[in-house]
């Protein structure tokens, strides 16, 4: 089978890139914004606890995906339990996430949504059943566009706040401003804004259209995925692809091209999907995993990948890695490849 990679990944294939919210940037500078929002009967709170969001009772079953990465991810139904403001009595952090752009059975379009990060006591008082608190990695593919986008935005902001309680310049405490989108140093008045770390993740193909997968030292030995790495300062995406693949697998690649991107707030990344091909003078058999981060690298044809389905674990449905692999594979991983 010849390569049939699409020029770019469709948004529907990237669960955490979906959204149906206007982030309403202009409103963040209003000093009394939260007072205004609390006076709106329709304002809703997205409650977050230990990185997990409150789900509707009907969503619990959808929040438990297959563990081997081969089964097709759920398409739903699952939904966030967005709460009236009087249901959440206290919070560590508040962030204005914006206004929704679509209607649901429970909220109209234009609903203002505020993230509230809860303490253990507040979360368990609100909902003691821990199965109602969903993990984004596992529930993302079961959520609709609105809720997937809100959860991703909320988790990214909560993680940023948790790591920026003090000024990076002088170490003084920072205070939250601009509806949760800025932290200001109490000592020198400098402002700190949310940041995202770019990382490339790469579909590497050889002359026979085989896919290169690696096993990370931090995973169980049977788990394989695409090779990936952070973009270094002063480096392009294309340069990062060439460097990372050589560092991790010992092979040279060329013709790096952009495929799509997806936020990955674990804790603060955006995964930039790329493709590359093995250099013409680079033997495919000469693989040299670094032995530190990557313990094993292997080439797979589509038929070989299908034959290994009971021996290896592949990326879950919420990751861009899965979307890139399925793009090369030509369809869902839970089905044999087309002849």
GUMAR-111890 format. One record per residue (C-alpha): x, y, z; residue in one letter. Coordinates in steps of 0.05 Angstrom, whole numbers, plus 32768, in hexadecimal, padded with zeros to 4 digits. Layout:
N
> X_Y_Z_a
...
REM end
This chain:
339
> 8000_8000_8000_x
> 801C_8044_7FEE_x
> 801A_807E_801E_x
> 7FD7_80A3_801F_x
> 7FE6_80D7_8055_x
> 7FB5_8110_8054_x
> 7FD4_8156_804C_x
> 7FBB_8169_8091_x
> 7F95_8146_80C8_x
> 7F4A_8157_80CD_x
> 7F35_817A_810C_x
> 7F06_8141_811F_x
> 7F42_8113_8123_x
> 7F63_813F_8159_x
> 7F36_813B_8196_x
> 7F59_8171_81BF_x
> 7F5C_81A3_8185_x
> 7F10_81A7_8181_x
> 7EED_81E2_81A0_x
> 7EAB_8208_819F_x
> 7EBC_8243_81CC_x
> 7ECC_828C_81C0_x
> 7F03_829B_81F2_x
> 7EEA_82E3_81F5_x
> 7F2F_8301_8200_x
> 7F16_8349_8204_x
> 7EEC_833B_8243_x
> 7F28_8323_826C_x
> 7F40_836A_827B_x
> 7EFF_8380_829D_x
> 7F0E_8385_82E8_x
> 7EC8_8371_82FD_x
> 7EC1_8339_82CA_x
> 7EB3_8301_82FC_x
> 7E7F_832C_8320_x
> 7E5E_8337_82DC_x
> 7E5F_82ED_82CC_x
> 7E45_82D9_8311_x
> 7E09_8307_8305_x
> 7DF8_82E1_82C4_x
> 7DC8_82A8_82D4_x
> 7DE4_827F_829B_x
> 7E2E_8281_82AF_x
> 7E4A_823B_82BA_x
> 7E86_8220_82E1_x
> 7EB5_81EA_82C8_x
> 7ECD_81C8_8308_x
> 7F13_81AB_8305_x
> 7F33_8180_833B_x
> 7F77_815F_8336_x
> 7F75_816A_82EB_x
> 7F32_8148_82E4_x
> 7EF0_8168_82D0_x
> 7EAB_8158_82EA_x
> 7E83_812E_82B8_x
> 7E39_8121_82B3_x
> 7E23_80E0_82D3_x
> 7E14_80C4_828E_x
> 7E5C_80CF_8279_x
> 7E7E_809F_82A9_x
> 7E7B_8062_827B_x
> 7E98_808A_8241_x
> 7ED2_80A1_826B_x
> 7EF1_805B_826D_x
> 7F13_804B_822A_x
> 7F37_800C_8213_x
> 7F7E_8009_822E_x
> 7FA2_7FE9_81F4_x
> 7F9A_8022_81C2_x
> 7F7C_7FF4_818D_x
> 7F32_7FFD_8199_x
> 7F12_8038_8177_x
> 7F07_8072_81A7_x
> 7EC1_8082_81BF_x
> 7E9A_80B7_8199_x
> 7E70_80C6_81D7_x
> 7E44_80D3_81F9_x
> 7E68_80FA_822F_x
> 7E61_8140_8249_x
> 7E7D_816F_827D_x
> 7E50_8180_82B7_x
> 7E51_81CC_82B3_x
> 7E36_81E9_82F4_x
> 7E10_8227_8309_x
> 7E3E_8257_832E_x
> 7E1B_824B_8371_x
> 7E2D_8201_836F_x
> 7E77_820E_8377_x
> 7E84_8234_83B8_x
> 7ED1_823B_83B7_x
> 7F0B_8233_8388_x
> 7F57_8238_8386_x
> 7F58_825A_8341_x
> 7F24_8278_8313_x
> 7F2E_8281_82C8_x
> 7EFD_829D_8296_x
> 7EFD_826A_825D_x
> 7ECF_8291_822E_x
> 7E89_8288_8210_x
> 7E6F_824B_81ED_x
> 7E5D_8250_81A3_x
> 7E2D_8215_81A0_x
> 7DEE_8202_81C6_x
> 7DE6_81C1_81EC_x
> 7DA9_81A3_820E_x
> 7DBF_81C4_824F_x
> 7DE0_8205_823A_x
> 7DD3_8238_8204_x
> 7E06_8254_81D4_x
> 7E2A_8290_81F3_x
> 7E2E_8270_8238_x
> 7E68_828C_8261_x
> 7E94_8256_827F_x
> 7EC4_8260_82B9_x
> 7EF8_822D_82D0_x
> 7EFC_8222_831B_x
> 7F35_81F7_8336_x
> 7F1D_81D5_8376_x
> 7F3E_81BD_83B6_x
> 7F34_8175_83CB_x
> 7F00_818A_83FE_x
> 7ED8_81B5_83CD_x
> 7EDA_817F_8397_x
> 7EC3_8147_83C4_x
> 7E8C_8173_83E1_x
> 7E75_8182_839B_x
> 7E78_813A_8381_x
> 7E95_8103_83AD_x
> 7E8D_80CE_8376_x
> 7ED3_80CF_8358_x
> 7EBC_80AA_8319_x
> 7E98_80EB_8306_x
> 7EDB_810F_8301_x
> 7EF6_8100_82BC_x
> 7F3D_8100_82A1_x
> 7F47_8125_825F_x
> 7F74_80F0_8241_x
> 7F3E_80BB_8248_x
> 7EFD_80E2_823D_x
> 7F12_8112_8205_x
> 7EFA_80E7_81CB_x
> 7EB6_80DF_81EB_x
> 7EAB_8129_81F5_x
> 7E8C_8158_81C2_x
> 7EB2_8192_81A4_x
> 7E9C_81C5_81D8_x
> 7EAE_819B_8215_x
> 7EEF_8180_81F7_x
> 7F07_81C7_81EA_x
> 7EF1_81E1_822E_x
> 7F12_81A7_8254_x
> 7F53_81B0_822D_x
> 7F55_81FB_8239_x
> 7F43_81F3_8282_x
> 7F78_81BE_8290_x
> 7FAE_81E5_826C_x
> 7F9E_8224_8294_x
> 7F9A_81FF_82D6_x
> 7FDF_81DF_82CA_x
> 7FFD_8222_82B7_x
> 7FE3_8243_82F7_x
> 7FFE_820A_8322_x
> 8044_8214_8306_x
> 8046_8260_8309_x
> 8034_8272_8350_x
> 8077_8298_8355_x
> 809B_82C8_8327_x
> 80CE_82A7_82FA_x
> 80FB_82E4_82FF_x
> 80FF_82F0_834A_x
> 80D8_82B9_836C_x
> 80A4_82E7_838C_x
> 805B_82D0_838F_x
> 802F_82E1_8354_x
> 7FE5_82F5_8354_x
> 7FB0_82E3_8321_x
> 7F95_8319_82F4_x
> 7F71_8321_82B1_x
> 7F3B_82EE_82C1_x
> 7F70_82B9_82CD_x
> 7F9A_82C5_828F_x
> 7FD3_82EC_82AF_x
> 7FFC_82E5_82EF_x
> 801F_8324_8309_x
> 805C_8325_8336_x
> 8050_8347_8378_x
> 8098_835F_837C_x
> 80A8_837E_8338_x
> 8064_8380_8316_x
> 807A_8355_82DB_x
> 8044_832C_82B9_x
> 8048_82E2_82A8_x
> 801C_82C6_8271_x
> 8007_827F_8261_x
> 803A_8258_8238_x
> 8037_8219_820E_x
> 8073_81ED_81FD_x
> 8074_81D4_81B4_x
> 8088_818C_81A6_x
> 808C_8168_8163_x
> 8070_8122_815A_x
> 8082_8100_8119_x
> 8068_80CD_80E7_x
> 80AA_80B2_80CC_x
> 80A4_8087_808D_x
> 80D9_805F_8067_x
> 80DC_8050_801C_x
> 80AC_8015_8026_x
> 8079_8042_804A_x
> 8086_8020_808C_x
> 807A_8048_80CC_x
> 80AE_8052_8102_x
> 8096_8048_814A_x
> 80BC_804B_818B_x
> 80B5_8034_81D2_x
> 80C4_8067_8208_x
> 80EA_8054_8247_x
> 80B2_8070_8272_x
> 807E_8042_8254_x
> 8070_7FF8_825A_x
> 809C_7FD3_8228_x
> 8061_7FC1_81FB_x
> 804B_8009_81EF_x
> 8060_802A_81AD_x
> 8053_806E_818F_x
> 806F_80A1_815F_x
> 80B0_80C3_8171_x
> 80A9_8108_818F_x
> 80CF_813F_81B2_x
> 80CF_8187_81C8_x
> 80E4_81BF_8199_x
> 8123_81DF_81B4_x
> 812F_822B_81B8_x
> 8142_8248_8174_x
> 8129_820A_814F_x
> 80F4_8201_8119_x
> 80C2_81C8_8119_x
> 80E6_81A9_80DE_x
> 8129_81AF_8101_x
> 810C_818F_813F_x
> 80F3_8154_8116_x
> 8137_8145_80F8_x
> 815B_814D_813B_x
> 812A_8125_8165_x
> 8124_80EA_8136_x
> 8170_80E5_8131_x
> 8179_80EC_817C_x
> 8144_80B8_818E_x
> 814A_8086_8155_x
> 818E_8093_8135_x
> 8172_809F_80F0_x
> 8171_80DC_80C3_x
> 8130_80F5_80A6_x
> 811F_8129_8071_x
> 80E2_814D_8055_x
> 80C2_815F_8097_x
> 807C_817A_808D_x
> 8044_8194_80B9_x
> 8005_816A_80C3_x
> 7FDE_818A_80FC_x
> 7FE2_819C_8145_x
> 7FBF_818D_8186_x
> 7FC5_81AA_81CC_x
> 7FDF_8178_81FF_x
> 7FD6_8197_8244_x
> 7FFE_8161_8269_x
> 8015_8191_8282_x
> 8020_81C7_824E_x
> 8030_81B1_8207_x
> 8016_81B7_81C0_x
> 8026_817A_8195_x
> 8039_818E_814E_x
> 802C_8153_8120_x
> 805F_814B_80E9_x
> 8072_8118_80B3_x
> 80B8_8108_809A_x
> 80D9_80D3_8070_x
> 8118_80AC_8078_x
> 8153_80CB_8054_x
> 8164_80A8_8013_x
> 81AA_8095_802A_x
> 8193_807E_806F_x
> 818A_8032_8074_x
> 8148_8022_8095_x
> 8169_7FE8_80BA_x
> 8199_8016_80DF_x
> 816F_8027_811C_x
> 8191_803F_815B_x
> 8162_8050_8195_x
> 8184_807E_81C7_x
> 817A_804B_81FF_x
> 8169_8082_8230_x
> 8127_809F_821A_x
> 8116_806E_81E3_x
> 8124_8024_81EF_x
> 810C_8006_81AE_x
> 80F9_801E_8168_x
> 80D9_7FF4_8132_x
> 80BF_7FFB_80EB_x
> 8078_7FE3_80DF_x
> 8052_7FD7_809F_x
> 8006_7FDC_80A6_x
> 8000_7F90_80A5_x
> 8038_7F88_80D9_x
> 8017_7FBB_8107_x
> 7FD5_7F96_8102_x
> 7FF7_7F53_810F_x
> 8017_7F6F_814E_x
> 7FD6_7F89_816C_x
> 7FD6_7F57_81A5_x
> 801F_7F65_81B7_x
> 8024_7FB1_81B6_x
> 7FFD_7FEC_81D3_x
> 7FF1_8029_81A7_x
> 7FE0_8072_81B9_x
> 7F9B_8081_81D5_x
> 7F65_80A4_81AF_x
> 7F70_80E9_81CE_x
> 7FB7_80F0_81B2_x
> 7FCE_810D_8170_x
> 7FFB_80D0_816B_x
> 7FBF_80A4_815F_x
> 7FA3_80D3_812A_x
> 7FE6_80D4_8106_x
> 7FEC_8088_8109_x
> 7FA5_807D_80F0_x
> 7FB2_80AF_80B8_x
> 7FEC_8084_80A0_x
> 7FC7_8043_80AF_x
> 7F8C_8059_8084_x
> 7F54_804F_80B7_x
> 7F44_803B_80FF_x
> 7F79_8012_8121_x
> 7F45_7FE1_813A_x
> 7F3A_7FC7_80F3_x
> 7F6A_7FA2_80C5_x
> 7F8C_7FCD_8090_x
> 7F6C_7FD3_804C_x
> 7F8C_7FA6_8018_x
REM end
